[in-house]
């Protein structure tokens, strides 16, 4: 008997289109895996078992089944994106438990492509922090359940890394796709501004947050990104010789990169050199003001999201974060600081095609009730382990996390690829070369 849990979205969709398996069979097997594993991993806030099976049957009955790029593929959705008929809680007791009247545009595109939504995944409250824990659940890293999956798309990353779904939908405002992907050994891409719709009226942290895929392979990330962007999935193409900048410097002064993460990035540089690229050590000209700019936009985005909610129902760390951001909402919305950062970094990307950095500076913290701790302790743990992602939300340029090697513990390690606007396909091609040169295990050894 063929097992479909742990298979890629591309493999599953091909089998469904060729009628070697039904969508119901695929979805049922993944729901059973969720039932067995999620009690100790905490990926899902809500599992849509009965509705998902019914929707799988609807996919099977579609007249265009043979053309659907995600035919019968189970998908998980981050709980800050609307799924028709389900509540959207964003990890908080302050949000209403009211069913959504319609799907978010990205969810609608996944369903139109044949995907079946099996559940909504856990997030930290208002998707603020890089650890996914709160009053609605805690997402753990399947490679090491004692540690956080990261955040804020932590539940989505847990679900994919544990083989509970082959792909998941998340978003990234300060690293919220790349951080959990790096922790959990997944491929993700934060697309550049305007590639994937954010959705009318939805929070996007003043244009910094982008919706994107979490997957186990570059092929699946490419496939899902095309669906989200509303384009035809294109076959991969080999990039020509590129100029790649290797940087091991943290963008935030005073934060250092751990040795295993620097070593993995050097190894990735070696792979790219053997693939024919020119790799040089070069650091982007990060301004000293970057920490202040990042904090201003991070807190201001939270302040805007928290404005309609009852503050008495928010956790203490979220209340403090929002309060600190209120004076900066207008300045963040104006975008002046982000435009200045783009102008400062553009000459660097005129010289180099791709920037290669570590994805993280060190391992994620222990899983636990970080939402019960003070704001400063949350700020410090987030900043010290994930300083490398925020600049590319501020600029609005595409960035990826790609597994590349393992830590001494056996957990996955990852690098970050960054490109200028419009280079999503190029970054995916480079990621494919890293994948070919250093293949990694698709899912964690759980269950």
WOHU-V692887 format. One record per residue. N is the residue number from 1. RES is the residue in one letter. PSI is psi as a letter, one per 40 degrees, with the letter a starting at -180 (999 if undefined). OMEGA is omega in whole degrees, 0 to 359 (* if undefined). D_LAST is the distance of its C-alpha to the last C-alpha in Angstrom with 2 decimals. Layout:
# WOHU-V692887
N;RES;PSI;OMEGA;D_LAST + N;RES;PSI;OMEGA;D_LAST
This chain:
# WOHU-V692887
1;X;h;180;17.82 + 2;X;h;175;16.80 + 3;X;h;182;13.37 + 4;X;d;174;14.17 + 5;X;h;184;11.01 + 6;X;e;175;11.11 + 7;X;i;182;14.82 + 8;X;i;177;17.58 + 9;X;d;179;19.89 + 10;X;d;179;22.73 + 11;X;d;181;21.15 + 12;X;d;183;20.24 + 13;X;d;178;23.66 + 14;X;d;180;25.49 + 15;X;d;179;23.95 + 16;X;d;180;24.83 + 17;X;d;180;28.30 + 18;X;e;177;28.89 + 19;X;f;171;27.75 + 20;X;e;177;25.27 + 21;X;i;179;22.84 + 22;X;i;175;23.64 + 23;X;d;180;22.49 + 24;X;d;180;21.57 + 25;X;d;180;19.22 + 26;X;d;182;17.46 + 27;X;d;180;17.39 + 28;X;d;180;16.33 + 29;X;d;179;13.20 + 30;X;d;176;12.28 + 31;X;d;177;13.42 + 32;X;d;178;11.19 + 33;X;d;176;8.06 + 34;X;d;181;10.08 + 35;X;d;183;10.85 + 36;X;d;191;7.53 + 37;X;d;194;6.58 + 38;X;d;178;10.17 + 39;X;d;179;11.70 + 40;X;e;181;10.61 + 41;X;d;173;10.90 + 42;X;f;179;14.06 + 43;X;d;193;14.34 + 44;X;h;167;16.47 + 45;X;d;182;19.84 + 46;X;h;174;20.29 + 47;X;h;185;18.38 + 48;X;f;191;20.97 + 49;X;d;184;19.49 + 50;X;d;181;22.89 + 51;X;d;181;24.69 + 52;X;d;179;22.14 + 53;X;d;178;22.38 + 54;X;d;180;26.15 + 55;X;d;174;26.31 + 56;X;d;177;24.34 + 57;X;d;178;27.11 + 58;X;d;177;29.68 + 59;X;d;181;28.38 + 60;X;d;183;28.61 + 61;X;e;182;32.19 + 62;X;h;180;33.34 + 63;X;e;181;36.22 + 64;X;f;183;35.07 + 65;X;d;185;31.57 + 66;X;e;181;32.45 + 67;X;e;188;33.30 + 68;X;h;183;30.37 + 69;X;d;179;28.59 + 70;X;f;185;25.37 + 71;X;h;175;25.73 + 72;X;e;184;22.92 + 73;X;h;175;20.57 + 74;X;h;181;18.38 + 75;X;i;174;19.28 + 76;X;i;184;18.80 + 77;X;h;177;22.03 + 78;X;h;189;22.88 + 79;X;f;165;24.62 + 80;X;e;177;27.99 + 81;X;h;188;28.59 + 82;X;h;171;30.02 + 83;X;h;185;28.30 + 84;X;h;177;30.87 + 85;X;e;180;30.75 + 86;X;i;177;28.34 + 87;X;i;180;29.34 + 88;X;h;191;29.05 + 89;X;d;178;28.54 + 90;X;f;174;28.03 + 91;X;e;190;26.27 + 92;X;i;171;29.47 + 93;X;e;183;31.20 + 94;X;e;182;34.35 + 95;X;i;183;33.43 + 96;X;i;178;34.38 + 97;X;f;185;32.01 + 98;X;h;180;33.88 + 99;X;i;178;32.46 + 100;X;i;181;33.19 + 101;X;d;182;35.92 + 102;X;i;177;34.68 + 103;X;i;165;31.93 + 104;X;i;185;32.17 + 105;X;d;180;33.61 + 106;X;d;177;30.45 + 107;X;d;178;28.43 + 108;X;d;180;31.31 + 109;X;d;177;31.24 + 110;X;d;180;27.54 + 111;X;d;178;28.25 + 112;X;d;179;31.41 + 113;X;e;176;29.49 + 114;X;e;180;27.32 + 115;X;i;180;24.18 + 116;X;h;181;22.70 + 117;X;h;182;21.95 + 118;X;e;178;18.90 + 119;X;i;178;19.34 + 120;X;h;190;20.96 + 121;X;i;183;19.21 + 122;X;i;177;20.13 + 123;X;i;169;22.95 + 124;X;i;184;25.24 + 125;X;h;181;28.48 + 126;X;e;176;30.57 + 127;X;f;187;28.22 + 128;X;d;195;30.34 + 129;X;i;183;28.25 + 130;X;e;169;25.75 + 131;X;h;183;23.28 + 132;X;g;176;21.55 + 133;X;i;180;22.29 + 134;X;a;185;24.80 + 135;X;e;182;25.86 + 136;X;e;177;23.46 + 137;X;i;179;20.20 + 138;X;h;179;18.63 + 139;X;h;182;16.24 + 140;X;i;180;14.27 + 141;X;h;181;13.48 + 142;X;d;178;9.82 + 143;X;d;179;11.42 + 144;X;g;186;12.99 + 145;X;e;175;12.39 + 146;X;e;183;15.83 + 147;X;i;178;17.42 + 148;X;i;173;18.38 + 149;X;e;188;17.12 + 150;X;a;181;20.86 + 151;X;i;6;23.00 + 152;X;e;178;24.36 + 153;X;f;187;21.99 + 154;X;d;179;19.09 + 155;X;d;178;17.21 + 156;X;d;179;17.66 + 157;X;d;177;16.42 + 158;X;d;182;13.22 + 159;X;d;181;12.62 + 160;X;d;184;13.40 + 161;X;d;179;11.74 + 162;X;e;180;8.22 + 163;X;e;178;9.31 + 164;X;d;170;10.27 + 165;X;i;177;13.75 + 166;X;d;180;15.44 + 167;X;i;178;18.23 + 168;X;i;180;19.40 + 169;X;h;176;22.87 + 170;X;a;175;24.05 + 171;X;i;194;27.29 + 172;X;h;179;28.86 + 173;X;d;176;31.94 + 174;X;e;183;31.79 + 175;X;e;191;28.65 + 176;X;e;166;26.18 + 177;X;d;188;24.45 + 178;X;d;181;24.95 + 179;X;d;179;23.88 + 180;X;d;176;20.28 + 181;X;d;179;20.00 + 182;X;d;178;21.26 + 183;X;d;191;18.92 + 184;X;e;175;15.76 + 185;X;f;183;16.99 + 186;X;i;173;18.19 + 187;X;h;173;21.56 + 188;X;i;173;23.80 + 189;X;h;168;27.51 + 190;X;h;182;29.76 + 191;X;i;175;32.59 + 192;X;i;185;36.17 + 193;X;h;173;38.23 + 194;X;e;180;38.92 + 195;X;d;178;36.52 + 196;X;h;182;34.12 + 197;X;i;175;35.70 + 198;X;d;178;34.95 + 199;X;h;182;36.43 + 200;X;h;176;39.83 + 201;X;e;180;40.06 + 202;X;i;178;36.58 + 203;X;h;172;36.34 + 204;X;f;176;36.00 + 205;X;f;176;37.29 + 206;X;f;177;40.64 + 207;X;e;181;39.25 + 208;X;d;187;36.70 + 209;X;h;180;33.49 + 210;X;i;176;32.15 + 211;X;i;182;29.43 + 212;X;i;187;27.11 + 213;X;i;165;23.86 + 214;X;h;188;20.49 + 215;X;i;178;18.99 + 216;X;e;181;17.25 + 217;X;i;176;20.54 + 218;X;d;179;24.21 + 219;X;d;179;24.90 + 220;X;d;178;22.72 + 221;X;d;178;24.25 + 222;X;d;181;27.65 + 223;X;d;182;27.10 + 224;X;d;178;25.96 + 225;X;d;179;28.74 + 226;X;d;179;31.29 + 227;X;d;181;30.30 + 228;X;d;181;30.49 + 229;X;e;181;33.81 + 230;X;f;179;35.21 + 231;X;i;177;35.95 + 232;X;h;177;35.37 + 233;X;h;182;32.47 + 234;X;i;176;34.33 + 235;X;i;180;33.47 + 236;X;i;178;32.79 + 237;X;i;180;35.92 + 238;X;h;178;36.54 + 239;X;i;173;38.26 + 240;X;a;178;41.49 + 241;X;h;184;42.15 + 242;X;i;171;41.31 + 243;X;h;185;42.46 + 244;X;h;175;39.45 + 245;X;h;176;39.93 + 246;X;h;180;37.67 + 247;X;h;176;37.65 + 248;X;e;182;36.06 + 249;X;h;173;38.03 + 250;X;h;176;36.61 + 251;X;d;183;38.42 + 252;X;h;181;38.81 + 253;X;h;177;41.38 + 254;X;e;179;40.26 + 255;X;h;183;36.55 + 256;X;i;179;35.52 + 257;X;h;179;32.77 + 258;X;i;185;30.60 + 259;X;d;181;31.17 + 260;X;d;181;27.71 + 261;X;d;175;27.95 + 262;X;d;181;31.51 + 263;X;d;179;30.70 + 264;X;d;180;27.97 + 265;X;d;175;30.55 + 266;X;d;178;33.18 + 267;X;d;178;30.93 + 268;X;d;177;30.46 + 269;X;d;178;34.24 + 270;X;d;177;34.72 + 271;X;d;181;32.62 + 272;X;d;176;34.72 + 273;X;d;179;37.90 + 274;X;d;176;37.03 + 275;X;e;175;36.44 + 276;X;e;181;40.06 + 277;X;i;176;39.95 + 278;X;h;184;42.29 + 279;X;h;178;40.42 + 280;X;i;172;42.43 + 281;X;h;179;41.81 + 282;X;h;180;42.92 + 283;X;h;174;42.11 + 284;X;i;181;42.64 + 285;X;g;179;45.49 + 286;X;h;178;43.48 + 287;X;i;176;46.03 + 288;X;d;181;46.15 + 289;X;e;187;46.03 + 290;X;d;180;42.51 + 291;X;d;180;40.88 + 292;X;d;178;43.35 + 293;X;d;179;42.97 + 294;X;d;181;39.18 + 295;X;d;179;39.43 + 296;X;d;182;42.15 + 297;X;d;179;40.19 + 298;X;d;181;36.89 + 299;X;d;180;38.68 + 300;X;d;177;40.98 + 301;X;d;178;38.16 + 302;X;d;179;36.70 + 303;X;d;179;40.21 + 304;X;d;180;40.69 + 305;X;d;184;37.41 + 306;X;e;188;38.18 + 307;X;d;183;41.78 + 308;X;e;187;41.39 + 309;X;i;177;39.05 + 310;X;h;184;40.09 + 311;X;d;180;39.75 + 312;X;d;181;39.51 + 313;X;e;177;36.06 + 314;X;i;176;34.76 + 315;X;i;186;33.18 + 316;X;d;182;35.58 + 317;X;d;180;34.14 + 318;X;d;179;34.40 + 319;X;d;180;37.93 + 320;X;d;180;39.11 + 321;X;d;181;37.65 + 322;X;d;180;39.36 + 323;X;d;179;42.58 + 324;X;d;184;42.83 + 325;X;e;185;42.39 + 326;X;d;181;45.02 + 327;X;e;186;47.98 + 328;X;e;185;46.32 + 329;X;d;182;45.40 + 330;X;d;181;48.60 + 331;X;d;179;48.45 + 332;X;d;179;44.84 + 333;X;d;181;45.75 + 334;X;d;175;48.74 + 335;X;e;184;46.60 + 336;X;d;182;49.27 + 337;X;d;179;47.10 + 338;X;d;179;44.52 + 339;X;d;178;47.35 + 340;X;d;179;48.77 + 341;X;d;178;45.48 + 342;X;d;181;45.27 + 343;X;d;181;48.85 + 344;X;d;186;48.19 + 345;X;e;183;45.18 + 346;X;d;179;46.52 + 347;X;d;178;48.74 + 348;X;d;181;45.80 + 349;X;e;168;43.96 + 350;X;d;179;47.22 + 351;X;d;183;47.13 + 352;X;i;179;43.42 + 353;X;d;185;41.26 + 354;X;i;171;37.88 + 355;X;h;178;36.94 + 356;X;h;179;34.10 + 357;X;i;165;32.80 + 358;X;i;175;29.77 + 359;X;d;180;27.47 + 360;X;i;176;27.08 + 361;X;d;179;29.21 + 362;X;i;183;26.60 + 363;X;i;176;23.08 + 364;X;i;180;22.19 + 365;X;i;176;23.14 + 366;X;i;175;21.13 + 367;X;h;181;19.41 + 368;X;a;186;21.75 + 369;X;g;177;24.70 + 370;X;d;179;26.62 + 371;X;e;178;28.30 + 372;X;e;182;30.07 + 373;X;i;184;31.54 + 374;X;i;182;34.69 + 375;X;d;185;35.27 + 376;X;d;179;36.40 + 377;X;d;176;33.36 + 378;X;d;179;31.18 + 379;X;d;184;33.64 + 380;X;d;182;33.63 + 381;X;d;178;29.89 + 382;X;d;184;29.54 + 383;X;d;185;32.57 + 384;X;d;181;31.77 + 385;X;e;181;28.34 + 386;X;g;180;28.97 + 387;X;e;193;32.69 + 388;X;e;186;32.51 + 389;X;d;189;31.55 + 390;X;d;184;34.28 + 391;X;d;188;37.28 + 392;X;e;166;35.99 + 393;X;d;179;35.58 + 394;X;d;179;39.13 + 395;X;d;184;40.46 + 396;X;f;182;38.46 + 397;X;i;183;37.61 + 398;X;i;179;34.44 + 399;X;i;182;31.78 + 400;X;i;162;28.39 + 401;X;h;185;25.47 + 402;X;h;177;24.22 + 403;X;i;179;21.73 + 404;X;g;179;23.87 + 405;X;a;181;22.78 + 406;X;i;174;20.71 + 407;X;i;176;21.69 + 408;X;d;179;22.45 + 409;X;e;186;19.20 + 410;X;e;177;17.27 + 411;X;i;182;16.49 + 412;X;i;174;18.06 + 413;X;i;186;21.73 + 414;X;i;174;23.69 + 415;X;i;177;27.27 + 416;X;h;174;29.29 + 417;X;h;181;31.69 + 418;X;i;178;34.59 + 419;X;i;177;37.34 + 420;X;i;182;40.46 + 421;X;h;176;40.56 + 422;X;e;184;39.78 + 423;X;f;180;37.79 + 424;X;d;181;34.33 + 425;X;d;178;34.54 + 426;X;d;179;35.76 + 427;X;d;178;32.91 + 428;X;d;178;30.38 + 429;X;d;177;32.32 + 430;X;d;177;32.25 + 431;X;d;177;28.52 + 432;X;d;177;28.22 + 433;X;d;176;30.27 + 434;X;d;179;28.04 + 435;X;d;180;25.00 + 436;X;d;182;26.95 + 437;X;e;183;28.15 + 438;X;g;184;24.93 + 439;X;i;182;21.92 + 440;X;i;176;18.61 + 441;X;h;187;14.98 + 442;X;d;184;14.12 + 443;X;i;181;10.73 + 444;X;i;181;9.04 + 445;X;g;177;6.90 + 446;X;i;175;3.79 + 447;X;999;*;0.00
